[in-house]
Amino acid sequence: MELDTRSLIIASLMDSALLGGISLMFAGTQRGARAIGGWGAAMLVLAAGQLGIALRGVIPDLFSIAIANTTIMCALALALR
């Protein structure tokens, strides 16, 4: 059985978006959860970058390669902050 790369990227995108949204909602209800809010924001930025990669071949290469990869690196830096 072969797995389609685009399907795996989309599954990872949905996972990142869901975890990011839940983390931001949790951070909004808890006063001492600023770190969880920052991690949730990083996950949403990661999901945006993964969306750009999932759309490779559909949108121009500038957006799907350069900007998507830069967005993912910014998400990683934001998560480590």
N, C-alpha and C positions, 0 to 999 in steps of 0.2 A: 504494500500500500504506500503510495506516494502522497505526501502532504504538499499542498500548494503554498508557495511562499507568501503570496498576497493574502491568502486566508489566515495564515498564522500571524501576519502583521496586523490584520484587522481584528483578530481575537485579542492580541496584545493591546491594541488601541482601546478596545472596549473595556478591557480589564483596567488599564491605566485611568481611563475616564471615570469609571465607576469608583475605583479606590480614591481618586482625587476628589470627586464630589462628596463621597461619604466622609472623607477626612475633613473637608472644609465645613460640612454640616456639623460634625462632631466638635470641631474647634470653635464654631460659633456658639455652641451651647455650653461649653466648658471654659471657664475663665483662665485656667492655668495650662491651656493646651495650645500655646502659640507655636510650638515646634511641630505639632501635628498639622496645624494650618499651613505652615511653610512647606511641609512635605506634601500636603494635598495640592498646593499650588504648583509645586514641581511636577507632580504626577499629571496635572492638567496640561502643563506646558509640554511634557513628554508626549501626551496623547496628541497634541497639535502637531508635533514633529512626526509622529508615526502616521498621522493622517496624510501629511505631505509625501511620505515614503509610499504609503498605500496607493496614492494617486499617481505614482510614477508611470509615465507613458500616457497619462490622460491630461495632465497639466504641463506647462513648459518646464524644461529641465532646470532652469534657474530656481524655480520654486520647489520642485520635487527632489533636487539633489542638494544644492547649496543652502537654501534657506531651511529645509527640513533637517538637514544634518546639523546646522548651526543651532536650530531650536532645540534639538535633542541634547547637544552639548551644554546649552544654557540651562536646560532642565537638570542635568546632572550637577552642574555647578550650584544651582539653587538648592538642590537636595542636600548637598554637602555643607551649605552655609550654616 
